[in-house]
């Protein structure tokens, strides 16, 4: 647990937290303005060696109770890109409440915000979904609509990591190139600490390593956890971040692809694939149990 951190708003709003064991640090939380409440389980993560505005917003997957809060945050901070690193359900368990329209031309409303799917774009990266949404504050006719891009990555399981780092590097480089300068990028998964912080860690760690090539990865993650509780949640995600950084620096010509590095990457890939295969079996079992439970409830009704 990060030292000298407090959790005042988190403790005062348990119904707004998806997971009771994932805290939201008071000192780095996103504060909602001109809203019913100022709390949302979201944190600022500022990149080192850059201007103050070079930041990410890392947040949990919205709950039914926080849908209006989420869109207020998006509108307030003028977010242009949201990266969703999860699916709505995994293994029959809800990971995120749906907060966006799914069909072209469809409009949904949460609180005072009307969100319309205006364009289905080509894949930003293979296997992703990229939609353009228009967000309108229906309570203020003088406010400008917000055009927001929603990119979903459905192939990164909870608490695990992909076997190949290259697609995530491609996504990272792409979103950094298209996001308007000075505008935060919003990233979420389910808890907003594992997959989310691992992705943000690509940016944070590359900058820290360029500043200080001798810095330890453990220290980098410790710094990140001072901004977002439990950042890089699992051992496999830590390894994935390490592999991703190796691939990134090889691609940038900073280091060479040695036999030792290649062997490490191959070992990681086998380890990740074993975990992914085990998770697939668990998910199928969970989905079947959820379907059986739903059928029982239907019979009782």
FIMILUM-364157 format. One record per residue (C-alpha): x, y, z; chain; residue number from 1. Coordinates in pm, 1 decimal. Example, Ala and Ser with C-alpha at 12.3 -4.5 7.8 and 13.67 -1.06 7.14 Angstrom:
# residues 2
<atom X="1230.0" Y="-450.0" Z="780.0" vodren="A" romi="1"/>
<atom X="1367.0" Y="-106.0" Z="714.0" vodren="A" romi="2"/>
//
This chain:
# residues 301
<atom X="0.0" Y="0.0" Z="0.0" vodren="A" romi="1"/>
<atom X="148.1" Y="340.0" Z="-94.8" vodren="A" romi="2"/>
<atom X="271.3" Y="536.5" Z="209.8" vodren="A" romi="3"/>
<atom X="115.5" Y="868.2" Z="309.4" vodren="A" romi="4"/>
<atom X="-192.9" Y="813.7" Z="92.9" vodren="A" romi="5"/>
<atom X="-547.6" Y="872.3" Z="212.4" vodren="A" romi="6"/>
<atom X="-877.8" Y="735.1" Z="82.1" vodren="A" romi="7"/>
<atom X="-1138.1" Y="975.2" Z="221.7" vodren="A" romi="8"/>
<atom X="-1381.0" Y="992.2" Z="-72.7" vodren="A" romi="9"/>
<atom X="-1338.7" Y="621.9" Z="-148.4" vodren="A" romi="10"/>
<atom X="-1427.9" Y="528.7" Z="209.4" vodren="A" romi="11"/>
<atom X="-1729.0" Y="764.3" Z="207.4" vodren="A" romi="12"/>
<atom X="-1879.9" Y="618.1" Z="-112.4" vodren="A" romi="13"/>
<atom X="-1869.1" Y="235.4" Z="-95.8" vodren="A" romi="14"/>
<atom X="-2168.5" Y="198.5" Z="-329.2" vodren="A" romi="15"/>
<atom X="-1974.1" Y="374.4" Z="-606.7" vodren="A" romi="16"/>
<atom X="-1678.3" Y="134.3" Z="-595.2" vodren="A" romi="17"/>
<atom X="-1686.6" Y="-176.9" Z="-811.7" vodren="A" romi="18"/>
<atom X="-1443.1" Y="-366.2" Z="-588.0" vodren="A" romi="19"/>
<atom X="-1418.1" Y="-301.7" Z="-215.7" vodren="A" romi="20"/>
<atom X="-1052.0" Y="-409.6" Z="-205.7" vodren="A" romi="21"/>
<atom X="-940.6" Y="-167.9" Z="-479.7" vodren="A" romi="22"/>
<atom X="-901.3" Y="173.2" Z="-321.8" vodren="A" romi="23"/>
<atom X="-898.8" Y="514.4" Z="-487.2" vodren="A" romi="24"/>
<atom X="-619.9" Y="742.0" Z="-366.7" vodren="A" romi="25"/>
<atom X="-748.6" Y="1078.4" Z="-246.8" vodren="A" romi="26"/>
<atom X="-445.1" Y="1278.2" Z="-358.2" vodren="A" romi="27"/>
<atom X="-471.1" Y="1171.7" Z="-724.4" vodren="A" romi="28"/>
<atom X="-843.8" Y="1117.8" Z="-773.8" vodren="A" romi="29"/>
<atom X="-1037.3" Y="1292.1" Z="-1050.6" vodren="A" romi="30"/>
<atom X="-1269.3" Y="1546.4" Z="-889.4" vodren="A" romi="31"/>
<atom X="-1605.8" Y="1602.2" Z="-1058.3" vodren="A" romi="32"/>
<atom X="-1713.9" Y="1966.2" Z="-1077.0" vodren="A" romi="33"/>
<atom X="-2064.0" Y="2113.8" Z="-1100.4" vodren="A" romi="34"/>
<atom X="-2217.4" Y="1769.9" Z="-1046.6" vodren="A" romi="35"/>
<atom X="-2437.1" Y="1593.0" Z="-790.6" vodren="A" romi="36"/>
<atom X="-2121.2" Y="1458.3" Z="-623.4" vodren="A" romi="37"/>
<atom X="-1751.6" Y="1507.2" Z="-677.3" vodren="A" romi="38"/>
<atom X="-1642.5" Y="1142.2" Z="-643.1" vodren="A" romi="39"/>
<atom X="-1572.3" Y="884.4" Z="-910.7" vodren="A" romi="40"/>
<atom X="-1332.5" Y="590.9" Z="-881.0" vodren="A" romi="41"/>
<atom X="-1080.8" Y="743.3" Z="-1122.5" vodren="A" romi="42"/>
<atom X="-722.0" Y="860.6" Z="-1086.4" vodren="A" romi="43"/>
<atom X="-484.8" Y="1094.0" Z="-1263.5" vodren="A" romi="44"/>
<atom X="-161.2" Y="930.1" Z="-1375.0" vodren="A" romi="45"/>
<atom X="91.6" Y="1192.4" Z="-1480.9" vodren="A" romi="46"/>
<atom X="382.4" Y="1100.7" Z="-1705.8" vodren="A" romi="47"/>
<atom X="735.5" Y="1183.2" Z="-1585.6" vodren="A" romi="48"/>
<atom X="951.8" Y="1448.3" Z="-1745.3" vodren="A" romi="49"/>
<atom X="660.7" Y="1609.8" Z="-1927.9" vodren="A" romi="50"/>
<atom X="429.7" Y="1903.7" Z="-1897.8" vodren="A" romi="51"/>
<atom X="152.5" Y="1887.0" Z="-1640.0" vodren="A" romi="52"/>
<atom X="-117.0" Y="1819.0" Z="-1898.7" vodren="A" romi="53"/>
<atom X="44.5" Y="1497.9" Z="-2030.3" vodren="A" romi="54"/>
<atom X="-173.5" Y="1264.2" Z="-1826.4" vodren="A" romi="55"/>
<atom X="-402.3" Y="962.9" Z="-1832.9" vodren="A" romi="56"/>
<atom X="-727.1" Y="911.6" Z="-1648.6" vodren="A" romi="57"/>
<atom X="-743.4" Y="554.6" Z="-1519.0" vodren="A" romi="58"/>
<atom X="-1080.1" Y="435.7" Z="-1395.6" vodren="A" romi="59"/>
<atom X="-1295.2" Y="134.8" Z="-1313.2" vodren="A" romi="60"/>
<atom X="-1559.0" Y="0.9" Z="-1548.9" vodren="A" romi="61"/>
<atom X="-1877.5" Y="200.9" Z="-1482.6" vodren="A" romi="62"/>
<atom X="-2147.2" Y="65.4" Z="-1250.7" vodren="A" romi="63"/>
<atom X="-2521.3" Y="134.0" Z="-1299.5" vodren="A" romi="64"/>
<atom X="-2488.6" Y="390.0" Z="-1018.5" vodren="A" romi="65"/>
<atom X="-2194.6" Y="570.6" Z="-1182.7" vodren="A" romi="66"/>
<atom X="-2297.2" Y="594.3" Z="-1550.0" vodren="A" romi="67"/>
<atom X="-2388.2" Y="963.2" Z="-1527.4" vodren="A" romi="68"/>
<atom X="-2072.4" Y="1028.9" Z="-1324.8" vodren="A" romi="69"/>
<atom X="-1857.1" Y="863.4" Z="-1590.6" vodren="A" romi="70"/>
<atom X="-1999.9" Y="1071.4" Z="-1872.7" vodren="A" romi="71"/>
<atom X="-1976.0" Y="1387.0" Z="-1664.1" vodren="A" romi="72"/>
<atom X="-1605.2" Y="1316.1" Z="-1623.3" vodren="A" romi="73"/>
<atom X="-1563.4" Y="1254.2" Z="-1997.0" vodren="A" romi="74"/>
<atom X="-1743.1" Y="1577.7" Z="-2083.2" vodren="A" romi="75"/>
<atom X="-1572.4" Y="1779.6" Z="-1809.3" vodren="A" romi="76"/>
<atom X="-1222.3" Y="1676.9" Z="-1915.4" vodren="A" romi="77"/>
<atom X="-1304.2" Y="1688.4" Z="-2289.6" vodren="A" romi="78"/>
<atom X="-1179.5" Y="1334.2" Z="-2342.7" vodren="A" romi="79"/>
<atom X="-1121.4" Y="1248.9" Z="-2709.0" vodren="A" romi="80"/>
<atom X="-1020.5" Y="881.9" Z="-2667.0" vodren="A" romi="81"/>
<atom X="-1144.0" Y="615.7" Z="-2427.4" vodren="A" romi="82"/>
<atom X="-967.4" Y="279.1" Z="-2428.6" vodren="A" romi="83"/>
<atom X="-1179.6" Y="-4.8" Z="-2292.3" vodren="A" romi="84"/>
<atom X="-948.8" Y="-297.6" Z="-2214.0" vodren="A" romi="85"/>
<atom X="-1218.6" Y="-546.3" Z="-2114.5" vodren="A" romi="86"/>
<atom X="-1548.1" Y="-697.9" Z="-2221.0" vodren="A" romi="87"/>
<atom X="-1879.5" Y="-648.2" Z="-2043.0" vodren="A" romi="88"/>
<atom X="-1883.1" Y="-1006.3" Z="-1913.7" vodren="A" romi="89"/>
<atom X="-1600.7" Y="-1252.8" Z="-1857.3" vodren="A" romi="90"/>
<atom X="-1671.3" Y="-1606.2" Z="-1744.8" vodren="A" romi="91"/>
<atom X="-2035.3" Y="-1520.3" Z="-1680.9" vodren="A" romi="92"/>
<atom X="-1939.2" Y="-1236.9" Z="-1442.4" vodren="A" romi="93"/>
<atom X="-2009.1" Y="-871.0" Z="-1517.9" vodren="A" romi="94"/>
<atom X="-1688.6" Y="-670.9" Z="-1552.0" vodren="A" romi="95"/>
<atom X="-1838.3" Y="-343.8" Z="-1675.7" vodren="A" romi="96"/>
<atom X="-2189.0" Y="-201.3" Z="-1715.4" vodren="A" romi="97"/>
<atom X="-2262.4" Y="-103.3" Z="-2072.9" vodren="A" romi="98"/>
<atom X="-2225.4" Y="273.7" Z="-2098.5" vodren="A" romi="99"/>
<atom X="-2236.6" Y="336.4" Z="-2472.9" vodren="A" romi="100"/>
<atom X="-2472.2" Y="279.5" Z="-2768.1" vodren="A" romi="101"/>
<atom X="-2397.0" Y="-30.2" Z="-2976.2" vodren="A" romi="102"/>
<atom X="-2578.1" Y="42.1" Z="-3303.5" vodren="A" romi="103"/>
<atom X="-2506.8" Y="314.4" Z="-3557.2" vodren="A" romi="104"/>
<atom X="-2742.3" Y="606.7" Z="-3494.9" vodren="A" romi="105"/>
<atom X="-2851.0" Y="475.0" Z="-3154.4" vodren="A" romi="106"/>
<atom X="-2868.9" Y="725.7" Z="-2868.2" vodren="A" romi="107"/>
<atom X="-2852.5" Y="650.0" Z="-2495.8" vodren="A" romi="108"/>
<atom X="-2891.5" Y="894.4" Z="-2209.4" vodren="A" romi="109"/>
<atom X="-2731.5" Y="890.7" Z="-1865.6" vodren="A" romi="110"/>
<atom X="-2817.9" Y="1183.2" Z="-1643.4" vodren="A" romi="111"/>
<atom X="-2809.3" Y="1491.1" Z="-1862.1" vodren="A" romi="112"/>
<atom X="-2574.9" Y="1341.0" Z="-2121.4" vodren="A" romi="113"/>
<atom X="-2698.5" Y="1208.6" Z="-2454.5" vodren="A" romi="114"/>
<atom X="-2452.8" Y="978.8" Z="-2629.7" vodren="A" romi="115"/>
<atom X="-2499.0" Y="883.1" Z="-2996.2" vodren="A" romi="116"/>
<atom X="-2295.6" Y="637.6" Z="-3202.2" vodren="A" romi="117"/>
<atom X="-2221.5" Y="843.8" Z="-3513.3" vodren="A" romi="118"/>
<atom X="-1957.3" Y="639.9" Z="-3695.0" vodren="A" romi="119"/>
<atom X="-1820.9" Y="284.6" Z="-3695.4" vodren="A" romi="120"/>
<atom X="-1457.3" Y="315.0" Z="-3799.6" vodren="A" romi="121"/>
<atom X="-1197.9" Y="67.0" Z="-3921.3" vodren="A" romi="122"/>
<atom X="-1000.7" Y="-125.8" Z="-3662.4" vodren="A" romi="123"/>
<atom X="-738.5" Y="90.1" Z="-3494.1" vodren="A" romi="124"/>
<atom X="-546.6" Y="-231.8" Z="-3429.3" vodren="A" romi="125"/>
<atom X="-639.5" Y="-584.5" Z="-3538.8" vodren="A" romi="126"/>
<atom X="-912.5" Y="-728.1" Z="-3318.6" vodren="A" romi="127"/>
<atom X="-1026.0" Y="-396.4" Z="-3173.3" vodren="A" romi="128"/>
<atom X="-1350.7" Y="-201.4" Z="-3218.5" vodren="A" romi="129"/>
<atom X="-1335.5" Y="172.4" Z="-3290.5" vodren="A" romi="130"/>
<atom X="-1649.6" Y="386.9" Z="-3278.3" vodren="A" romi="131"/>
<atom X="-1702.0" Y="762.5" Z="-3281.5" vodren="A" romi="132"/>
<atom X="-1955.8" Y="894.0" Z="-3030.7" vodren="A" romi="133"/>
<atom X="-2115.4" Y="1236.6" Z="-3000.0" vodren="A" romi="134"/>
<atom X="-2180.8" Y="1349.7" Z="-2642.9" vodren="A" romi="135"/>
<atom X="-2431.0" Y="1629.5" Z="-2575.7" vodren="A" romi="136"/>
<atom X="-2514.8" Y="1803.8" Z="-2248.9" vodren="A" romi="137"/>
<atom X="-2893.7" Y="1822.0" Z="-2284.6" vodren="A" romi="138"/>
<atom X="-2921.7" Y="2070.0" Z="-1995.7" vodren="A" romi="139"/>
<atom X="-2714.2" Y="2336.0" Z="-2171.4" vodren="A" romi="140"/>
<atom X="-2809.6" Y="2426.5" Z="-2527.9" vodren="A" romi="141"/>
<atom X="-2510.1" Y="2658.6" Z="-2555.0" vodren="A" romi="142"/>
<atom X="-2250.7" Y="2388.8" Z="-2485.3" vodren="A" romi="143"/>
<atom X="-2053.8" Y="2238.8" Z="-2772.1" vodren="A" romi="144"/>
<atom X="-2104.9" Y="1866.5" Z="-2843.7" vodren="A" romi="145"/>
<atom X="-1806.4" Y="1647.0" Z="-2763.3" vodren="A" romi="146"/>
<atom X="-1676.4" Y="1404.3" Z="-3026.3" vodren="A" romi="147"/>
<atom X="-1528.3" Y="1105.8" Z="-2847.3" vodren="A" romi="148"/>
<atom X="-1358.6" Y="795.2" Z="-2986.3" vodren="A" romi="149"/>
<atom X="-1426.2" Y="465.9" Z="-2811.3" vodren="A" romi="150"/>
<atom X="-1175.9" Y="185.2" Z="-2871.7" vodren="A" romi="151"/>
<atom X="-1239.2" Y="-156.9" Z="-2720.0" vodren="A" romi="152"/>
<atom X="-976.6" Y="-428.5" Z="-2678.0" vodren="A" romi="153"/>
<atom X="-1168.0" Y="-752.3" Z="-2607.6" vodren="A" romi="154"/>
<atom X="-875.2" Y="-996.6" Z="-2602.9" vodren="A" romi="155"/>
<atom X="-703.5" Y="-910.8" Z="-2273.3" vodren="A" romi="156"/>
<atom X="-844.0" Y="-1128.5" Z="-1989.0" vodren="A" romi="157"/>
<atom X="-878.9" Y="-998.8" Z="-1633.8" vodren="A" romi="158"/>
<atom X="-558.1" Y="-1027.0" Z="-1424.4" vodren="A" romi="159"/>
<atom X="-374.9" Y="-1189.4" Z="-1717.6" vodren="A" romi="160"/>
<atom X="-181.2" Y="-1054.9" Z="-2017.0" vodren="A" romi="161"/>
<atom X="-151.7" Y="-1114.9" Z="-2393.9" vodren="A" romi="162"/>
<atom X="116.1" Y="-1355.3" Z="-2515.5" vodren="A" romi="163"/>
<atom X="239.0" Y="-1105.7" Z="-2776.6" vodren="A" romi="164"/>
<atom X="334.8" Y="-747.9" Z="-2685.2" vodren="A" romi="165"/>
<atom X="345.8" Y="-609.7" Z="-3039.0" vodren="A" romi="166"/>
<atom X="-28.4" Y="-539.9" Z="-3087.0" vodren="A" romi="167"/>
<atom X="-34.1" Y="-343.5" Z="-2761.0" vodren="A" romi="168"/>
<atom X="270.1" Y="-141.5" Z="-2868.3" vodren="A" romi="169"/>
<atom X="92.0" Y="-65.0" Z="-3195.0" vodren="A" romi="170"/>
<atom X="-217.6" Y="48.1" Z="-3003.2" vodren="A" romi="171"/>
<atom X="-7.4" Y="261.1" Z="-2768.0" vodren="A" romi="172"/>
<atom X="175.7" Y="435.6" Z="-3052.0" vodren="A" romi="173"/>
<atom X="-147.2" Y="485.9" Z="-3245.1" vodren="A" romi="174"/>
<atom X="-347.1" Y="643.5" Z="-2962.7" vodren="A" romi="175"/>
<atom X="-56.2" Y="871.2" Z="-2871.1" vodren="A" romi="176"/>
<atom X="-37.2" Y="988.8" Z="-3232.5" vodren="A" romi="177"/>
<atom X="-409.3" Y="1062.1" Z="-3277.4" vodren="A" romi="178"/>
<atom X="-502.1" Y="1196.3" Z="-2933.2" vodren="A" romi="179"/>
<atom X="-519.1" Y="1578.9" Z="-2928.8" vodren="A" romi="180"/>
<atom X="-217.1" Y="1732.8" Z="-2757.6" vodren="A" romi="181"/>
<atom X="-285.6" Y="1827.0" Z="-2397.1" vodren="A" romi="182"/>
<atom X="-599.1" Y="1611.0" Z="-2372.2" vodren="A" romi="183"/>
<atom X="-604.1" Y="1323.2" Z="-2120.3" vodren="A" romi="184"/>
<atom X="-648.6" Y="970.2" Z="-2252.1" vodren="A" romi="185"/>
<atom X="-904.4" Y="774.8" Z="-2048.8" vodren="A" romi="186"/>
<atom X="-826.2" Y="405.3" Z="-1995.9" vodren="A" romi="187"/>
<atom X="-1036.7" Y="152.4" Z="-1808.5" vodren="A" romi="188"/>
<atom X="-1084.5" Y="-218.8" Z="-1761.7" vodren="A" romi="189"/>
<atom X="-1292.6" Y="-363.7" Z="-1478.9" vodren="A" romi="190"/>
<atom X="-1110.0" Y="-246.6" Z="-1166.3" vodren="A" romi="191"/>
<atom X="-896.7" Y="0.9" Z="-1358.9" vodren="A" romi="192"/>
<atom X="-568.4" Y="-111.3" Z="-1203.1" vodren="A" romi="193"/>
<atom X="-443.2" Y="-427.3" Z="-1376.2" vodren="A" romi="194"/>
<atom X="-484.5" Y="-412.1" Z="-1751.3" vodren="A" romi="195"/>
<atom X="-536.3" Y="-36.7" Z="-1736.6" vodren="A" romi="196"/>
<atom X="-220.3" Y="51.1" Z="-1543.6" vodren="A" romi="197"/>
<atom X="-15.6" Y="-204.4" Z="-1736.6" vodren="A" romi="198"/>
<atom X="-109.0" Y="-25.7" Z="-2058.7" vodren="A" romi="199"/>
<atom X="-33.8" Y="317.4" Z="-1909.9" vodren="A" romi="200"/>
<atom X="288.9" Y="166.3" Z="-1779.4" vodren="A" romi="201"/>
<atom X="419.6" Y="138.6" Z="-2136.0" vodren="A" romi="202"/>
<atom X="425.8" Y="517.3" Z="-2153.9" vodren="A" romi="203"/>
<atom X="533.3" Y="578.0" Z="-1795.3" vodren="A" romi="204"/>
<atom X="811.6" Y="318.8" Z="-1790.6" vodren="A" romi="205"/>
<atom X="963.7" Y="412.8" Z="-2127.3" vodren="A" romi="206"/>
<atom X="995.6" Y="772.1" Z="-2009.2" vodren="A" romi="207"/>
<atom X="1144.9" Y="675.2" Z="-1673.1" vodren="A" romi="208"/>
<atom X="1395.9" Y="439.4" Z="-1834.9" vodren="A" romi="209"/>
<atom X="1501.6" Y="705.9" Z="-2084.1" vodren="A" romi="210"/>
<atom X="1554.6" Y="940.2" Z="-1787.8" vodren="A" romi="211"/>
<atom X="1741.9" Y="680.5" Z="-1584.1" vodren="A" romi="212"/>
<atom X="1849.9" Y="359.2" Z="-1763.3" vodren="A" romi="213"/>
<atom X="1951.0" Y="203.9" Z="-1429.4" vodren="A" romi="214"/>
<atom X="1610.2" Y="232.0" Z="-1264.0" vodren="A" romi="215"/>
<atom X="1455.2" Y="-96.0" Z="-1149.2" vodren="A" romi="216"/>
<atom X="1115.1" Y="-205.7" Z="-1279.5" vodren="A" romi="217"/>
<atom X="998.1" Y="-259.4" Z="-922.0" vodren="A" romi="218"/>
<atom X="1065.1" Y="108.2" Z="-849.2" vodren="A" romi="219"/>
<atom X="872.4" Y="214.9" Z="-1160.7" vodren="A" romi="220"/>
<atom X="567.8" Y="14.0" Z="-1055.0" vodren="A" romi="221"/>
<atom X="598.5" Y="150.4" Z="-701.4" vodren="A" romi="222"/>
<atom X="583.2" Y="504.1" Z="-841.0" vodren="A" romi="223"/>
<atom X="276.8" Y="415.8" Z="-1047.4" vodren="A" romi="224"/>
<atom X="105.2" Y="270.2" Z="-742.3" vodren="A" romi="225"/>
<atom X="148.2" Y="605.6" Z="-572.9" vodren="A" romi="226"/>
<atom X="-93.5" Y="742.9" Z="-835.1" vodren="A" romi="227"/>
<atom X="-327.9" Y="446.1" Z="-890.3" vodren="A" romi="228"/>
<atom X="-375.3" Y="184.2" Z="-619.8" vodren="A" romi="229"/>
<atom X="-258.1" Y="-170.3" Z="-713.3" vodren="A" romi="230"/>
<atom X="-124.7" Y="-60.0" Z="-1054.2" vodren="A" romi="231"/>
<atom X="0.7" Y="-360.8" Z="-1254.0" vodren="A" romi="232"/>
<atom X="-205.0" Y="-603.0" Z="-1050.3" vodren="A" romi="233"/>
<atom X="-53.8" Y="-945.1" Z="-1115.4" vodren="A" romi="234"/>
<atom X="279.9" Y="-1116.5" Z="-1168.3" vodren="A" romi="235"/>
<atom X="200.8" Y="-1198.8" Z="-1531.5" vodren="A" romi="236"/>
<atom X="111.2" Y="-834.8" Z="-1601.4" vodren="A" romi="237"/>
<atom X="445.4" Y="-726.4" Z="-1455.1" vodren="A" romi="238"/>
<atom X="621.4" Y="-972.3" Z="-1687.2" vodren="A" romi="239"/>
<atom X="413.3" Y="-851.8" Z="-1981.6" vodren="A" romi="240"/>
<atom X="511.5" Y="-491.3" Z="-1914.7" vodren="A" romi="241"/>
<atom X="875.7" Y="-600.1" Z="-1901.8" vodren="A" romi="242"/>
<atom X="845.8" Y="-787.9" Z="-2233.7" vodren="A" romi="243"/>
<atom X="659.5" Y="-495.7" Z="-2390.1" vodren="A" romi="244"/>
<atom X="937.8" Y="-256.1" Z="-2294.2" vodren="A" romi="245"/>
<atom X="1198.1" Y="-488.3" Z="-2444.9" vodren="A" romi="246"/>
<atom X="999.3" Y="-505.4" Z="-2771.2" vodren="A" romi="247"/>
<atom X="950.2" Y="-129.1" Z="-2770.2" vodren="A" romi="248"/>
<atom X="1317.7" Y="-45.1" Z="-2719.8" vodren="A" romi="249"/>
<atom X="1422.0" Y="-304.0" Z="-2979.7" vodren="A" romi="250"/>
<atom X="1181.8" Y="-145.2" Z="-3227.1" vodren="A" romi="251"/>
<atom X="1321.2" Y="199.8" Z="-3149.0" vodren="A" romi="252"/>
<atom X="1677.8" Y="80.2" Z="-3203.0" vodren="A" romi="253"/>
<atom X="1776.9" Y="145.2" Z="-2842.2" vodren="A" romi="254"/>
<atom X="1874.8" Y="-217.6" Z="-2772.4" vodren="A" romi="255"/>
<atom X="1945.9" Y="-523.6" Z="-2987.8" vodren="A" romi="256"/>
<atom X="1742.6" Y="-843.6" Z="-2999.0" vodren="A" romi="257"/>
<atom X="1993.8" Y="-1080.5" Z="-2841.4" vodren="A" romi="258"/>
<atom X="1958.3" Y="-1454.2" Z="-2797.9" vodren="A" romi="259"/>
<atom X="1908.1" Y="-1405.7" Z="-2426.7" vodren="A" romi="260"/>
<atom X="1622.5" Y="-1159.6" Z="-2482.8" vodren="A" romi="261"/>
<atom X="1465.0" Y="-1387.2" Z="-2744.2" vodren="A" romi="262"/>
<atom X="1477.4" Y="-1684.0" Z="-2506.1" vodren="A" romi="263"/>
<atom X="1317.4" Y="-1477.9" Z="-2228.7" vodren="A" romi="264"/>
<atom X="1037.8" Y="-1362.7" Z="-2460.4" vodren="A" romi="265"/>
<atom X="971.9" Y="-1718.3" Z="-2576.1" vodren="A" romi="266"/>
<atom X="958.3" Y="-1838.3" Z="-2217.0" vodren="A" romi="267"/>
<atom X="712.6" Y="-1560.1" Z="-2133.5" vodren="A" romi="268"/>
<atom X="494.8" Y="-1649.2" Z="-2433.0" vodren="A" romi="269"/>
<atom X="465.1" Y="-2013.1" Z="-2324.4" vodren="A" romi="270"/>
<atom X="385.1" Y="-1905.4" Z="-1968.3" vodren="A" romi="271"/>
<atom X="118.7" Y="-1659.1" Z="-2085.9" vodren="A" romi="272"/>
<atom X="-41.8" Y="-1911.5" Z="-2322.7" vodren="A" romi="273"/>
<atom X="-71.1" Y="-2169.7" Z="-2043.6" vodren="A" romi="274"/>
<atom X="-247.2" Y="-1917.5" Z="-1822.1" vodren="A" romi="275"/>
<atom X="-474.7" Y="-1804.3" Z="-2105.8" vodren="A" romi="276"/>
<atom X="-571.7" Y="-2164.4" Z="-2185.9" vodren="A" romi="277"/>
<atom X="-655.3" Y="-2230.6" Z="-1821.4" vodren="A" romi="278"/>
<atom X="-863.2" Y="-1912.2" Z="-1807.9" vodren="A" romi="279"/>
<atom X="-1060.5" Y="-2014.5" Z="-2118.3" vodren="A" romi="280"/>
<atom X="-1162.1" Y="-2336.9" Z="-1944.2" vodren="A" romi="281"/>
<atom X="-1261.7" Y="-2143.3" Z="-1631.1" vodren="A" romi="282"/>
<atom X="-1460.8" Y="-1891.5" Z="-1835.8" vodren="A" romi="283"/>
<atom X="-1656.5" Y="-2162.7" Z="-2017.1" vodren="A" romi="284"/>
<atom X="-1742.4" Y="-2322.2" Z="-1684.4" vodren="A" romi="285"/>
<atom X="-1845.4" Y="-1985.2" Z="-1540.0" vodren="A" romi="286"/>
<atom X="-2058.3" Y="-1900.5" Z="-1842.8" vodren="A" romi="287"/>
<atom X="-2235.9" Y="-2235.5" Z="-1820.3" vodren="A" romi="288"/>
<atom X="-2302.2" Y="-2189.7" Z="-1448.3" vodren="A" romi="289"/>
<atom X="-2439.4" Y="-1840.9" Z="-1512.6" vodren="A" romi="290"/>
<atom X="-2665.4" Y="-1974.4" Z="-1789.0" vodren="A" romi="291"/>
<atom X="-2789.1" Y="-2255.7" Z="-1563.4" vodren="A" romi="292"/>
<atom X="-2863.6" Y="-2009.6" Z="-1283.1" vodren="A" romi="293"/>
<atom X="-3051.8" Y="-1782.3" Z="-1520.2" vodren="A" romi="294"/>
<atom X="-3259.7" Y="-2076.1" Z="-1640.3" vodren="A" romi="295"/>
<atom X="-3344.3" Y="-2175.9" Z="-1281.6" vodren="A" romi="296"/>
<atom X="-3456.1" Y="-1821.8" Z="-1202.2" vodren="A" romi="297"/>
<atom X="-3672.9" Y="-1816.3" Z="-1515.2" vodren="A" romi="298"/>
<atom X="-3842.2" Y="-2140.8" Z="-1411.4" vodren="A" romi="299"/>
<atom X="-3912.6" Y="-2002.1" Z="-1061.9" vodren="A" romi="300"/>
<atom X="-4063.7" Y="-1686.5" Z="-1210.8" vodren="A" romi="301"/>
//
